[in-house]
Amino acid sequence: MKPIRTAIFGTGFMGRVHLEAARRVESVDVAAVVGRTDEAARRLGEGFSVPRMGRDYRDVLRDASIAAVHVCTPNAQHFSMAKDALQAGKHVLCEKPLTTSVEEAEELTSLAARQGLRNCVCHNLRYYPMVQQMRSLREAGELGDILVVQGTYSQDWLLYDTDWNWRVDAQAAGPSRCMADIGSHWFDMAEHITGMRVTSLCADLQTYHRTRKKPKGSIETFANKLMGPGDYQETPVETEDFGAVIFQMGSRTRGCMTASQVSAGRKNGLSIEIYGSRSSARWNQERPDELWVGHRDSGNAIFVKDPSLLTPTARSYADLPGGHSEGYDDTFKQVFRRFYASIGSGASPEYPQFVDGLRQLKILDAVLESHRSRKWVDVSER
Ligand SMILES: NC(=O)c1ccc[n+]([C@@H]2O[C@H](COP(=O)([O-])OP(=O)(O)OC[C@H]3O[C@@H](n4cnc5c(N)ncnc54)[C@H](O)[C@@H]3O)[C@@H](O)[C@H]2O)c1
């Protein structure tokens, strides 16, 4: 089969992760990389022998041989890049959060449908094999009725007021930081595993650093430990460092979660715990090959990833034998493989689509509204 030619927009953390993962997928050819500058595009693309490198994504959209694009730029740029790409007839794989507002996400979702193009929002964390195993346990009824869903996504990289990133700036990231950046992954996973929807919620957000020290030089070359007082300017911050949400999933199921970027020692501490009427399950991203299963009347167990022991669905996300860990990088490969299969062979889209990105924007909107109004907010009709 002729490889599908694709392009990567953005050359930072995600640009590299997407490029490496796309290179691991059958029948995909990364034909172009777009950076903020020609130099940035070259820095990433050259070593991978990408034939086309530049700074204007519109040039790439004019190339009829390119069928798909990956949008890996700061959040506020997702909307225009994805919209232009869809209008140019490209299939789009966009990083999360899909956009910075519900209205924009609605527009992209209906545009993709009108154009008949494949669309994916990168909620890749669903595709750890043991997250899929947890979902399979729930589907098989082994947990019973779900009573409680709880957990956190906690990091420490924005703990100090000298820590800076475009995510701090609402112009680049949107009105929410911590909840949009990592809370959205948590809620996507909670709804995916349980098969239930959050129906109402009550949120409390906190910004510990009302000002931060923004480096005067380029953020990409920022090395905060080497900065002197003349190297930065005190900058007001509007986005939250921490969020706590209690929520309902229908009339019976209850949950709570926190998201934090100021929790010393937690790097990517996403944990999710589901307590059912028969048994429980807990998964933690920092030990991805393990699934804790809890029982009331017999011993608890730690189920270690081994494809031969997984359900058929979970096994389809595990490419390596037991004892060889499968981690963060591999989740992208699993998403991209399914995305490109849906383009190349017309396979059904078994990955999060723009409509799932829209769903997360609606939850986020409710979180912000609840925090502002100090009230519960209904999400069922959103
Ligand atoms: N799925 C995940 O697990 C995950 C993890 C991290 C980030 N993300 C998402 O990925 C996106 C990018 O985040 P990141 O951590 O890679 O940020 P980053 O700052 O490391 O990279 C962003 C890159 O985009 C480039 N850029 C900015 N404007 C551009 C333009 N007009 N054209 C081309 N390039 C441009 C910047 O120069 C930078 O290199 C964000 O939306 C973020 O939420 C997702």
The ligand as an SDF file (V2000), in Angstrom:
LIG
                    3D

 44 48  0  0  0  0  0  0  0  0999 V2000
   -1.3430   14.2310   24.7060 N   0  0  0  0  0  0  0  0  0  0  0  0
   -0.4420   14.5220   25.6100 C   0  0  0  0  0  0  0  0  0  0  0  0
   -0.0640   13.6950   26.4290 O   0  0  0  0  0  0  0  0  0  0  0  0
    0.1710   15.9150   25.6280 C   0  0  0  0  0  0  0  0  0  0  0  0
    1.3310   16.1740   26.3790 C   0  0  0  0  0  0  0  0  0  0  0  0
    1.9030   17.4520   26.3070 C   0  0  0  0  0  0  0  0  0  0  0  0
    1.3050   18.4420   25.5470 C   0  0  0  0  0  0  0  0  0  0  0  0
    0.1550   18.1640   24.8670 N   0  0  0  0  0  0  0  0  0  0  0  0
   -0.4620   19.2200   24.0420 C   0  0  0  0  0  0  0  0  0  0  0  0
    0.3460   19.4370   22.8920 O   0  0  0  0  0  0  0  0  0  0  0  0
    0.3490   20.8080   22.5150 C   0  0  0  0  0  0  0  0  0  0  0  0
    1.7930   21.3070   22.4410 C   0  0  0  0  0  0  0  0  0  0  0  0
    2.3660   21.2020   23.7370 O   0  0  0  0  0  0  0  0  0  0  0  0
    3.9450   21.0190   23.9350 P   0  0  0  0  0  0  0  0  0  0  0  0
    4.1230   20.5190   25.3210 O   0  0  0  0  0  0  0  0  0  0  0  0
    4.5120   20.2360   22.8140 O   0  0  0  0  0  0  0  0  0  0  0  0
    4.4460   22.5230   23.8570 O   0  0  0  0  0  0  0  0  0  0  0  0
    5.8960   23.0240   23.4050 P   0  0  0  0  0  0  0  0  0  0  0  0
    5.9920   24.4260   23.8500 O   0  0  0  0  0  0  0  0  0  0  0  0
    6.9410   22.0600   23.8330 O   0  0  0  0  0  0  0  0  0  0  0  0
    5.8050   22.9620   21.8220 O   0  0  0  0  0  0  0  0  0  0  0  0
    4.9750   23.7970   21.0590 C   0  0  0  0  0  0  0  0  0  0  0  0
    5.7450   24.1160   19.7870 C   0  0  0  0  0  0  0  0  0  0  0  0
    4.8930   24.7980   18.8700 O   0  0  0  0  0  0  0  0  0  0  0  0
    5.7190   25.7230   18.1870 C   0  0  0  0  0  0  0  0  0  0  0  0
    4.8980   26.7220   17.5170 N   0  0  0  0  0  0  0  0  0  0  0  0
    4.2640   27.7830   18.0550 C   0  0  0  0  0  0  0  0  0  0  0  0
    3.6070   28.4500   17.0880 N   0  0  0  0  0  0  0  0  0  0  0  0
    3.8190   27.7900   15.9150 C   0  0  0  0  0  0  0  0  0  0  0  0
    3.4050   27.9940   14.5700 C   0  0  0  0  0  0  0  0  0  0  0  0
    2.6010   28.9940   14.2370 N   0  0  0  0  0  0  0  0  0  0  0  0
    3.8170   27.1000   13.6330 N   0  0  0  0  0  0  0  0  0  0  0  0
    4.5930   26.0650   13.9630 C   0  0  0  0  0  0  0  0  0  0  0  0
    5.0310   25.8360   15.2310 N   0  0  0  0  0  0  0  0  0  0  0  0
    4.6450   26.6890   16.1940 C   0  0  0  0  0  0  0  0  0  0  0  0
    6.6050   26.2920   19.2900 C   0  0  0  0  0  0  0  0  0  0  0  0
    7.7490   26.9330   18.7660 O   0  0  0  0  0  0  0  0  0  0  0  0
    6.9660   25.0180   20.0370 C   0  0  0  0  0  0  0  0  0  0  0  0
    8.1040   24.3980   19.4810 O   0  0  0  0  0  0  0  0  0  0  0  0
   -0.5110   21.5200   23.5560 C   0  0  0  0  0  0  0  0  0  0  0  0
   -1.7850   21.7240   23.0420 O   0  0  0  0  0  0  0  0  0  0  0  0
   -0.5530   20.5580   24.7350 C   0  0  0  0  0  0  0  0  0  0  0  0
   -1.7410   20.6410   25.4900 O   0  0  0  0  0  0  0  0  0  0  0  0
   -0.3950   16.9370   24.8890 C   0  0  0  0  0  0  0  0  0  0  0  0
  1  2  1  0
  2  3  2  0
  2  4  1  0
  4  5  1  0
  4 44  2  0
  5  6  2  0
  6  7  1  0
  7  8  2  0
  8  9  1  0
  8 44  1  0
  9 10  1  0
  9 42  1  0
 10 11  1  0
 11 12  1  0
 11 40  1  0
 12 13  1  0
 13 14  1  0
 14 15  2  0
 14 16  1  0
 14 17  1  0
 17 18  1  0
 18 19  2  0
 18 20  1  0
 18 21  1  0
 21 22  1  0
 22 23  1  0
 23 24  1  0
 23 38  1  0
 24 25  1  0
 25 26  1  0
 25 36  1  0
 26 27  1  0
 26 35  1  0
 27 28  2  0
 28 29  1  0
 29 30  1  0
 29 35  2  0
 30 31  1  0
 30 32  2  0
 32 33  1  0
 33 34  2  0
 34 35  1  0
 36 37  1  0
 36 38  1  0
 38 39  1  0
 40 41  1  0
 40 42  1  0
 42 43  1  0
M  CHG  2   8   1  16  -1
M  END
$$$$
